[in-house]
């Protein structure tokens, strides 16, 4: 039986990708970004709290995450750029697509990750303008079809 491809969109199995990262820790900001996406998909609030920088962990943060789980069904993730970490910081630009009720939504962000106490943590993110998908790129919904043959947007 062939291993299932990871839901983060990588080309390797979930076992060799985000499951390994979630169990053993991220080696790079991109690995952490991918595993946090999987945690959002699977509604794993504990992992998200564990991988969030303490500066962000204000009262009510857990409740905000749980509301996020109710509002969004995550469909796909695309890593657009992952910088080489430098000086204990790294950046990942990504676009993630979700379903919010009957509507599709996009999150295009440049996330900052910090390396502290031997582990990568999500620190902050800057929301970017909408990402333009080319006609021959894979569809945002995760179907595997080219956009021109799927949602035709």
C-alpha positions in Angstrom: 0.0 0.0 0.0 1.4 3.4 -1.0 1.8 6.0 1.7 -0.6 9.0 1.6 0.9 12.3 0.4 1.1 14.9 3.1 -1.8 17.3 3.3 0.7 20.2 3.4 1.2 19.8 -0.3 4.7 18.4 -0.2 5.6 15.5 -2.5 6.4 13.1 0.4 4.3 11.0 2.7 2.6 12.6 5.7 4.7 10.2 7.9 8.0 11.4 6.5 6.8 15.1 6.4 4.6 16.8 8.9 4.0 13.9 11.2 7.8 13.6 11.7 8.0 17.4 12.2 5.2 17.4 14.8 6.8 14.6 16.7 10.5 15.6 16.5 10.5 19.3 15.8 11.0 21.5 12.8 14.4 21.8 11.3 13.5 24.8 9.2 10.9 27.6 9.2 9.3 25.9 6.1 8.9 22.7 7.9 7.2 24.5 10.8 5.0 26.4 8.4 3.9 23.2 6.7 3.2 21.4 10.0 1.3 24.3 11.4 -0.9 24.2 8.3 -1.6 20.5 9.0 -2.4 21.4 12.6 -5.0 24.0 11.4 -6.5 21.3 9.1 -6.6 18.8 11.9 -7.7 21.3 14.5 -4.7 20.6 16.7 -4.8 23.5 19.1 -2.1 22.1 21.4 0.5 21.9 18.6 -0.3 25.4 17.4 0.1 26.7 21.0 3.4 24.8 21.4 4.8 26.3 18.2 3.7 29.9 18.7 6.1 32.5 20.1 5.3 33.4 23.7 4.9 37.1 22.7 1.7 36.1 20.9 0.2 33.9 23.7 -2.1 36.4 25.2 -5.3 35.5 27.2 -7.9 34.3 24.8 -5.5 33.1 22.2 -6.7 29.4 22.5 -10.3 30.6 22.1 -9.3 32.6 19.0 -7.8 29.4 17.5 -10.9 27.4 18.3 -13.1 30.0 16.6 -10.8 29.8 13.6 -11.3 26.1 13.4 -15.1 26.6 13.3 -14.9 29.3 10.6 -12.5 27.6 8.2 -12.1 24.4 6.4 -8.6 24.5 5.0 -8.3 23.2 1.4 -4.7 23.6 0.2 -1.3 25.2 1.0 1.2 26.6 -1.5 4.7 27.7 -0.3 5.8 30.5 -2.6 9.2 31.3 -1.0 11.1 30.1 2.0 14.2 32.2 2.9 17.4 30.7 4.3 17.3 31.3 8.0 19.7 34.0 9.2 20.5 35.3 12.6 17.8 33.2 14.3 15.0 34.3 12.0 13.4 32.9 8.9 10.6 33.9 6.6 8.1 31.9 4.6 5.7 33.3 2.0 2.7 31.1 1.4 -0.9 31.2 0.2 -3.5 29.0 1.8 -7.0 28.4 0.6 -10.0 27.7 2.8 -13.7 27.4 2.7 -15.7 29.8 5.0 -19.3 28.6 4.9 -20.2 28.6 1.2 -17.3 31.0 0.2 -13.7 30.3 -0.7 -11.1 32.4 1.0 -7.4 33.0 0.5 -4.7 33.8 3.0 -1.5 35.2 1.4 1.1 35.9 4.1 4.8 36.3 4.8 5.4 34.7 8.1 8.3 35.3 10.4 9.7 32.5 12.5 12.3 32.8 15.3 14.7 30.1 16.5 14.8 30.2 20.3 15.7 27.6 22.9 16.6 25.1 20.2 13.3 25.2 18.3 11.5 27.2 15.6 8.4 29.3 16.6 5.9 31.2 14.6 6.3 34.9 15.5 4.3 37.1 13.2 2.8 37.4 9.8 2.2 40.2 7.2 -0.9 39.8 5.1 -0.1 40.3 1.4 -2.3 41.2 -1.6 -4.2 38.4 -3.3 -2.1 35.8 -5.1 -2.8 35.5 -8.9 -3.0 31.9 -10.0 -2.0 31.1 -13.6 -4.4 29.1 -15.8 -2.0 26.2 -15.9 -1.2 26.0 -12.1 -2.9 23.5 -9.8 -6.3 24.7 -8.6 -6.6 26.3 -5.2 -9.1 23.7 -4.0 -6.6 20.9 -3.9 -8.3 18.8 -6.6 -5.0 18.3 -8.5 -6.5 19.6 -11.7 -5.2 22.7 -13.5 -7.3 25.8 -12.6 -8.5 26.1 -16.2 -10.1 22.7 -15.9 -11.5 23.1 -12.4 -12.9 26.4 -11.0 -11.9 28.5 -14.0 -11.2 31.7 -12.0 
